[in-house]
Amino acid sequence: MSTHTVTKESAPAQAPAAPSERRPAAAGRRRSPTHVLLSKGVVNGVLLVAAFYMLMPVSWLLFAATKNHRDLFATGGFSFGDFNLFANIHDVLTFNDGIYLRWFGNSLLYSVVGSAASALLCTATGYAFDKYDFRGKEKLFGLVLGGVLVPATVIQLPMYLLASKVGVVNTYWAILLPALVNPFGVYLARVFSEGYVPNEVLEAARVDGAGELRTFSRISLPMLAPGFMTIFLFSFTGSWNNFFGALVMLNDDSLYPVNLGLFMWNTNTSQQPEFYSLVITGSLIAVIPLIIAFIGLQRFWRSGLTAGAVK
């Protein structure tokens, strides 16, 4: 009886003590307004410096593309001369029977077709790694992820030897086939599959008689559309900027992508300075598809960057 009495009397006495113990800890975690403003100022300052660093080359390119050959060297880098942008664009598009348009079309072919095929292959592979169980699955997935650590330049020579063995060097296939392999895309597709495709939906489809291929194409693939577009955008950027692969694989200038063609023009500037205007204006035009892709698909890009960050 005495024990019961002590318990009933001591419980109310301990209850008010709990909020008083939590209050100092909560007050200690609350940051002062000065600290918050200082943190925001530092973060915004770093972002401004980074934005200035990123935009400065593009701004210089925009200023330089508007100048004629004389003003290009007679004026400052970030000042205007005589406005000659449209004449420069005309010169680029008509030089050597419009070879620049051929290079631009090749870049679109390599980037759009190669990236779409790569995104579809990566999506199907990541979906299979997520939804199916088979022997050695995690070890095989780890082997695929190991491909992320291998620099692309390291494997260019072996890929050239393989392409030479099967006779696709100096063809469109020499650029399109290597673009299909994207280990990071497989990882990203598996992350999206885990988050966007419930297993219950797949079980319901199988109960209704749908096969595995039909389940993937009609049910899972629409659910994985954000992941598909994210992988496509990553692959598009990589393919558009793929310079070394094209340099190794291609000899015919009619198959060049635009970056390799501009590099070849740039090699002539030491002997023919008029190529400077062609290279600068051609570089400005070559940036436009990337800007359009980022603006049009930025919501998929952001979702791809944050995929897997929160479980």
Disulfide bonds with the S-S distance in Angstrom:
none
